[in-house]
Amino acid sequence: MFSSIGFIGTGTMGAAVARAAVKGAQGAPVLLANRTRSKAEAVARELGAQTADNETVARECSLIFLGVKPQMMEALLAPLKFSLDERPGRFVLCSMAAGLSIAR
């Protein structure tokens, strides 16, 4: 269904959702990015996924999970705004941050 699945934030919650996503990815590449690259690398090794930076995930993945704390969301998305706004095709952006509205 999705050509690629990306995760920005691979902490406890992001890694748990990534484990489930890899099982259902049906061969689609799964890209993992994290503020601490070594954390993304460890989860990638466990799952047989690839690591990437936030910009690559934002630019290339058709399903993007945002697994960052609510107070970090604005700082995370600000540098990705152009890449997300200029994407030619459709994509799904899924936030795991509790308490944030879509508008915010």
C-alpha positions in Angstrom: 0.0 0.0 0.0 2.8 2.5 0.9 5.9 2.7 -1.2 8.0 3.5 1.9 7.5 4.0 5.6 9.6 6.4 7.6 10.0 7.2 11.3 11.3 10.4 12.8 11.9 9.5 16.4 12.8 5.9 17.3 12.5 6.1 21.1 10.3 3.6 23.0 7.0 4.4 21.2 8.6 5.0 17.8 10.5 1.8 17.9 7.5 -0.2 19.0 5.4 1.1 16.1 8.4 0.5 13.7 8.5 -3.1 14.8 4.8 -3.5 13.9 5.2 -1.5 10.6 8.1 -3.7 9.4 5.9 -6.8 9.8 3.2 -5.3 7.6 5.5 -3.3 5.2 5.1 -6.0 2.5 8.7 -5.3 1.3 8.5 -1.6 1.3 11.6 0.1 2.6 11.5 1.3 6.2 13.7 4.4 7.1 14.5 5.3 10.7 15.7 8.7 11.8 16.4 9.8 15.4 18.1 12.8 17.1 20.6 10.3 18.5 21.7 8.5 15.3 23.0 5.5 17.3 19.5 4.8 18.6 18.1 4.7 15.1 21.0 2.4 14.0 20.3 0.0 16.9 16.6 -0.3 15.9 17.5 -0.6 12.2 19.8 -3.5 12.9 17.2 -5.2 15.0 14.5 -4.8 12.2 16.6 -5.0 9.1 15.6 -1.4 8.2 17.7 1.5 7.0 18.7 4.7 8.8 18.2 8.1 7.3 18.1 11.7 8.4 14.9 13.6 9.0 15.0 15.4 5.7 15.3 12.2 3.7 12.3 10.7 5.6 10.2 13.8 5.0 11.1 14.0 1.3 10.9 10.3 0.4 8.5 8.3 2.5 4.8 7.9 1.7 3.9 7.1 5.3 5.7 9.1 8.0 5.4 8.5 11.7 6.5 11.4 14.0 7.6 9.8 17.3 8.8 12.9 19.2 7.7 14.5 22.4 4.9 17.1 22.0 7.2 20.0 23.2 9.7 19.0 20.5 7.3 18.9 17.5 7.5 22.5 16.4 11.3 22.5 16.4 11.3 19.2 14.5 8.9 20.3 11.8 10.1 23.8 11.2 13.2 22.8 9.1 11.1 20.2 7.2 8.3 22.5 6.2 9.6 23.2 2.7 10.3 19.6 1.9 6.8 18.6 3.1 5.0 21.5 1.4 6.8 20.9 -1.9 6.2 17.1 -2.2 4.7 16.3 -5.6 2.6 13.3 -4.5 0.4 12.4 -1.6 1.7 11.2 1.7 0.4 10.4 5.2 1.9 12.1 8.2 1.1 10.4 11.5 1.9 12.0 14.8 2.3 10.0 18.0 2.5 13.2 20.1 -0.4 13.2 22.6 -2.2 16.4 23.2 -1.4 18.2 19.9 -4.1 19.2 17.5 -3.6 18.8 13.7 -3.8 22.6 13.3 -1.0 23.1 15.8 
